[in-house]
Amino acid sequence: MSKHYVKEGYTPFMNLYETQTAIGLLKKTFEANLGNSLNLKRVSAPLFVDPFSGLNDNLNGSERPVTFDIPSINQHGEIVHSLAKWKRMALHQYGFQQETGLYTDMNAIRRDEELDNLHSIYVDQWDWEKIIIPEHRTLDYLKQTVQQIVDAICDTLEVLRLEYPVLPTKLTRNVTFITTEELLLRYPNLTPKQRENEITKQYGTVFLMQIGDVLSNGEKHDGRAPDYDDWGLNGDILFWNDMLECAFEISSMGIRVDATSLDEQLSKANCDDRRTLPFHKMLLDNTLPLTMGGGIGQSRLSMLLLSKVHIGEVQVSLWDEETRTICKKHNIILL
């Protein structure tokens, strides 16, 4: 059963046709802003990968990938969860140079997703990755990149509001940086999500850093796969969403593991069996370049900038009958 937040008196600020046109403008504008800011080139991306390549994102480790048989080649394919690992391999194979990178449209199916205003079984995002030099594996460089992405989002909003003055969306360019441990110490009696809501409501735009490792209370703030982000050099970009009255994650990103951090994180996560996979072997022997990257939700960004309350207003997916009834009752038009 899905769970949904209902905003009383909600009326969309755009009709269906205006929404579709605005999504097109948003995507075209943001892609250009992102590519120019981070020196990225667009490439094509896979919808599925070989299950034994080690290239699929394992997310929190419990989600089941969608798998299908391919009789003509006598093997199976696996729908991607994200392209966190594939992108790094692509940078190596395509011969990208230092301080350059790629972005791509990533489409995925996450069959085990719990459905609500923000989550659908269909996932669409801009996946991006760039090669960095060893000296840039630092928090300062991570923070600089986060600010560039936030500026690209805010610049896109300015273009949209010129075209659609009816939009009430307001964002804060100034980013507040805080680690998960600092957030725990500030709000020790709250759950991780409650902590995110409190800090983001106060500051507007937050980059929550260092996600994946165990905190001083013996728990993790949130799960992170051990084989793409360096848990000490990653984070989530959060905006306060006035329509939903909560912290709103737009991007999970970070500086990627090197051989040392991969070795440590595989051990911590009890995932030593992955060391023999082709992708992981290339990381451990330093064949692949040092990189940073992330995913930026396309439907999420459309929701935020167009002041929508449900992800089904900006993408087509499958919903249970109760969700459809609730949405219809509250002026939420599902595509």
Summary of the structure (lengths in Angstrom):
residues: 335
radius of gyration: 19.7
end to end distance: 19.4
largest distance: 57.7
contacts: 1086
relative contact order: 0.18
helix: 38%
strand: 22%
